[in-house]
Amino acid sequence: MKQLYSICIAIIFLTASCTSAKETMEQSIPLYNTKWSLKKVYIDSKEETVNTKAFIRFDKEKGSAGGNGSCNSFGSTATINGNEVSFKNIFSTKMYCEQVQQIENKFLGSLGKITRYEIKDKSLFLYNDKNLLLEFAATEEIKSTE
C-alpha cells in the first residue's frame, strides 16, 4: 500500500513539474523588448488575417506602447499589472493609405478596448475581457543593453 501511495505522489509531482515547465516555455517570449507583428483582427467574432507591416512594441521604462498601424505611426501610454493591460492617450499620424486603412482603423480602434493579454508560444493575444480582439506574432526580440 505504501508503494502505491509513493507512486501516486511521484506521479503528482511529475505532472506538476511538467505543467510548470510548459508554463515557463509559454512565457519565454517577453512582452517588453519584442516587436509584435499584427497577424489577426477579430471584430464581432469574425477573424480577419492581416498581411501588413502593422506592429506594436512595449516600453517598460516609459510605460508606453507604440508602433505602426500599417500606414501611420502610433503611440500610447500602456498600464500593465500582471496580465491586465490598458492603452490610454492613443495618438497617431494622420496619413491615409487606401490599401491598408481598414486594417489600421480596426487595429487602432481595438487598442482602447483591451483589458488583458496572454503570451502563448511566440504569440501575443490582446483581449477585451474574454473576447479576443488582436493577435500578434513575435518577429524580433530587441536585446537589452543591461
C-alpha positions as CSV (number, residue, x, y, z in Angstrom):
1,M,0.0,0.0,0.0
2,K,2.9,2.3,0.8
3,Q,4.4,1.7,-2.6
4,L,1.1,2.6,-4.3
5,Y,1.0,5.8,-2.3
6,S,4.6,6.7,-3.2
7,I,3.9,6.1,-6.9
8,C,0.8,8.3,-6.8
9,I,2.8,11.1,-5.1
10,A,5.6,10.7,-7.6
11,I,3.1,11.0,-10.5
12,I,1.5,14.1,-9.0
13,F,4.9,15.8,-8.6
14,L,5.9,14.8,-12.2
15,T,2.6,16.2,-13.6
16,A,3.1,19.4,-11.6
17,S,6.7,19.9,-12.8
18,C,5.6,19.3,-16.4
19,T,2.9,21.9,-16.1
20,S,5.4,24.4,-14.7
21,A,7.8,23.7,-17.5
22,K,5.1,24.2,-20.1
23,E,4.0,27.5,-18.5
24,T,7.6,28.7,-18.4
25,M,8.0,27.8,-22.1
26,E,4.8,29.6,-23.0
27,Q,6.2,32.8,-21.3
28,S,9.6,32.5,-23.0
29,I,9.0,35.5,-25.3
30,P,8.9,38.7,-23.2
31,L,6.2,41.3,-23.6
32,Y,8.8,44.0,-23.5
33,N,11.7,44.3,-25.9
34,T,9.8,42.3,-28.6
35,K,8.4,43.6,-31.9
36,W,4.9,42.1,-32.1
37,S,3.6,41.9,-35.7
38,L,-0.2,42.0,-36.1
39,K,-1.5,38.8,-37.6
40,K,-5.2,38.8,-37.0
41,V,-8.0,41.2,-36.0
42,Y,-11.3,39.9,-34.5
43,I,-14.4,42.1,-34.9
44,D,-17.8,40.7,-33.9
45,S,-16.4,37.2,-33.6
46,K,-15.2,37.4,-37.2
47,E,-11.5,36.7,-37.8
48,E,-9.5,38.7,-40.4
49,T,-6.0,37.7,-41.3
50,V,-3.6,40.6,-41.6
51,N,-0.7,40.8,-44.1
52,T,0.6,44.3,-43.5
53,K,3.6,45.9,-41.6
54,A,1.5,46.7,-38.5
55,F,3.2,46.1,-35.2
56,I,3.4,47.1,-31.6
57,R,6.2,47.3,-29.0
58,F,6.0,47.9,-25.3
59,D,8.4,50.1,-23.4
60,K,8.5,49.2,-19.7
61,E,10.6,52.3,-18.5
62,K,8.4,54.8,-20.3
63,G,5.1,53.0,-19.5
64,S,4.2,53.2,-23.2
65,A,3.4,51.2,-26.3
66,G,3.8,52.2,-29.9
67,G,4.5,51.0,-33.4
68,N,2.9,51.2,-36.8
69,G,-0.7,50.7,-37.8
70,S,0.2,49.7,-41.4
71,C,0.4,53.3,-42.7
72,N,0.7,55.6,-39.6
73,S,3.0,55.5,-36.6
74,F,1.1,55.5,-33.3
75,G,1.8,55.6,-29.6
76,S,0.0,55.4,-26.2
77,T,0.5,55.1,-22.5
78,A,0.3,51.4,-21.5
79,T,-0.5,50.4,-18.0
80,I,0.4,46.8,-17.2
81,N,-0.4,45.0,-14.0
82,G,0.0,41.2,-14.1
83,N,-1.8,40.2,-17.3
84,E,-4.0,43.2,-17.2
85,V,-3.2,45.9,-19.8
86,S,-4.8,49.2,-20.8
87,F,-3.9,51.7,-23.5
88,K,-4.7,55.4,-23.0
89,N,-4.0,58.6,-24.8
90,I,-3.6,56.8,-28.2
91,F,-2.3,59.0,-30.9
92,S,-1.2,58.5,-34.5
93,T,0.0,60.4,-37.6
94,K,-2.8,61.1,-40.0
95,M,-1.9,59.8,-43.4
96,Y,-4.5,57.9,-45.5
97,C,-3.4,54.7,-47.2
98,E,-6.1,53.2,-49.3
99,Q,-4.7,49.6,-49.3
100,V,-4.4,49.2,-45.5
101,Q,-6.6,51.9,-44.0
102,Q,-9.4,49.5,-42.9
103,I,-7.0,47.2,-41.1
104,E,-5.3,50.1,-39.4
105,N,-8.6,51.6,-38.2
106,K,-9.6,48.2,-36.7
107,F,-6.2,47.7,-35.1
108,L,-6.0,51.2,-33.5
109,G,-9.7,51.2,-32.7
110,S,-9.4,47.9,-30.8
111,L,-6.4,49.1,-28.6
112,G,-8.6,51.3,-26.4
113,K,-10.8,48.3,-25.6
114,I,-8.1,46.0,-24.5
115,T,-8.2,44.8,-20.9
116,R,-5.8,41.9,-20.7
117,Y,-3.1,39.9,-22.6
118,E,-1.7,36.4,-22.9
119,I,1.5,35.2,-24.4
120,K,1.5,31.6,-25.7
121,D,4.5,30.2,-27.6
122,K,5.5,33.1,-29.8
123,S,2.1,34.8,-30.0
124,L,0.6,37.7,-28.1
125,F,-3.2,37.8,-27.7
126,L,-5.0,41.0,-26.6
127,Y,-8.5,40.7,-25.2
128,N,-11.4,42.7,-24.1
129,D,-12.4,40.6,-21.0
130,K,-12.9,37.2,-22.6
131,N,-13.2,38.4,-26.2
132,L,-10.1,38.1,-28.4
133,L,-9.5,41.3,-30.4
134,L,-6.0,41.2,-31.7
135,E,-3.4,38.5,-32.3
136,F,0.3,39.1,-32.9
137,A,3.5,37.1,-33.6
138,A,6.9,37.8,-32.2
139,T,9.0,38.8,-35.1
140,E,12.0,40.4,-33.5
141,E,13.5,40.4,-30.0
142,I,15.4,43.5,-29.1
143,K,18.5,42.7,-27.0
144,S,18.6,44.5,-23.7
145,T,21.5,46.8,-23.0
146,E,21.6,45.9,-19.4
